[in-house]
Amino acid sequence: MPPKKDTAASKGVATPKKAAPAPQRMNPHVESLDLRTMEPDLSQPELKAAFEAVYPAGSKPADMFPLVPQRLDTVVDGVCLPVGNLIQGSMMGDVAGYCLEFDPHADYTTDDPFLLADMLVRRVRLIPLRFGLTAAETQLQFSLNVRNDTPEHMSVMASDIVPDGAAGAPMFAPTTVLAELGPGCHLEIKNIRVRSGRGRAEACMVVSCKGHAVPLDLPELPRERTHRGLQGDSQRSGFAVPVLESHSRRIRISTTLPCGRGAAARRLPAEACSQILTRLRATQSVIEAGAQGPQSSTRSHWTRFADGDESVLDLHLRGETGSFGSVLEAALDEAHPTCTSVTKLLRHVGELHVQFRLAVPLEDIDGAFLAGVGVARTVFESLRTQFEKIA
């Protein structure tokens, strides 16, 4: 029997583990941007017969449905999944949206005792408006004046809202039901106007919905590598599932606009990137303003402290989201591959906590954090430029 060879393990010496491959650097490239109008399929005989009974013969779908939902899909290569999630969320809640509203005390009259002013205000606000309103369209005013002379309840529709001046391009779908007006009753609303805002603050301002970002190139891993952490492969998270890693990959970002027509919605991803860049610049300004103590708990602030051989930057951002924190994590990992840890915690809605650890002198930790923010800005500036070119 041959003599047993001496190995590191037999001598009680730990065998060095194979280092995990370094994440690929983010190099964003927009492969495609597609906008599809989701018109009803009139090839179905029953559906076609129903519409021919209402609309004149020879009517085109655009005549029947001046505004319809639109589906926007874009494929981006060379970015991590948090970047796709942040763009999708920004398209929904950061880009400026619009709604209709009126003063329920001064502009609303009815003799129907079952119609509540607050309810009708909410219904009018939730009418989806077309994306890409012009400055002139946002200055328009509308009114609604309906009388039910029938013995039955009558549906009050969005189509009953008419502009006070010359009618332009349709601004909203006419099929939204606003209320059921009682027999012999009258409803009048004056001075209905357009108001702008952000979907993150008010649901009625949401530009798009039903969005998601999914990786298109997930590698297939053995089952044992997807249900438990790998020793030495991921020191910070302890997981080997690719979707949890910040490695660059190919992402499809999709969203649906509830009301649109034409190509205006192709500008949506570029506008979302502009809003993300504004948020990154605001984060940069917080760091550049200098470290502040816990007394600044009502606004964004940060502190730094030493922990052994490491320096720690503790950042609290007001009004930020978990997906924004995930992008900061990925950018800091790329800027500083040797950082000990980057963690983010959404304490509650609107308060993001990010902690960054790195073996540098304490006075250099804020500059190291700003380098990570710079990586994120470079990614979204590149994406915005590419989206603008193909919009």
C-alpha positions, 0 to 999 in steps of 0.5 A: 500500500503506497504511503499516504501523502501529507496534505494541508488538510492532514496537517491541520492547516486550512485549505485556502478556498477558491476566490469568487469571480469578481463581478463584471463592471456595468457597461450599459447598452440599450438593445431595443425599445418597443412600444405596442398599442394594445387595441382590441382584437376585432378578428373575433366575430362576436366582438366585431359584431358588438362594435359594428352595432355601435360604430358606423360601418368602416370605422377604424380601431383608432376611431373606436378607441382614440386612446388605449393601453400601451405596452413598453418593453426595453432590453438593456445589456450590461447592467445589474438587476437593481438598475432595471428595477429602479428604472421600472419604478421610476417610470411608474412613480418619478416621471411627472404625471397628471390628473383632473380635479375640481373644488368639491365645495365651489364647483360641484352641484347636484340634487342626487342625495346619494352622490358624495362630493368626495367620492366623485373627486376621487373618481375624477382624479383616477381617470387615466390621462394620456402620457405626454400632455403639452403645456397648452393641454395642461392649461385647459379647463373642463366641465360636466353637466348631465341631467337624467330624464329617464326613470332609471339610473344613468351612468355618468361617464368620463365622456361627459367631461368636455373642454370649455374651449376648442377640443383638441386631441383626446386626453383621456379614455371616455369609458371610465364610469364616474357615478350612477345618477338617480332618475330625474337628478342633475349633476354639474361640475365646473372648472375641472382642471389639470394638476401635475404631480408624482406617482410616488406621492399620489397614486392618481399621478402614476404614469404606468403600471404592471411593470417588472424587470427580469434578467434574460440570461440567468445561468442554470445552477444545480439545485444544491447551489440555489437553496443554500449559501456557498462557503466562500462564494459570497461573504456578504449575503451568503447566497449563490442565487444569481438574481441576488448577485450584483453581476452585470446581466441582460435585463428586460424592463416592461411597463404598461401605460393605461392610456395613450396613442402614438410614440410619445411614451417612447420618451418614458425610459429617458425621463425616468433616468433623468429623475434617477440622476436627480435623486443621485445628485441629491444624495451626493449633495447630502454627503458633500454638505458634511457629516451631521449628528442624530439631531438631523433625524427629520432630514437626510443626514450621515455620520462616520466612525471608526470600527477597528481597522475599518471606517464606516459611513452611516447614511439616512436618506429621507424619501428614498426607496429600497430599489434606490438603495440596491443600486447604491449597493451595486455601485459601491461594490463596483467602485470598491471591490475590496469593501467589507460590506454595503448594507441597506435597510428600509426602516419604513416607507420613505426612510432608507438606511445605507451603511458602507464599510471600507478599510480606508482612513476615516477622513476618506470614507465620504470620498469613497462613498461619492466614488460609488455614487459617481459610478451610478451616475455614469451608468444612468447618464449613459442609459439616458443618452441611449434612450434619447437616441432611439426614442 
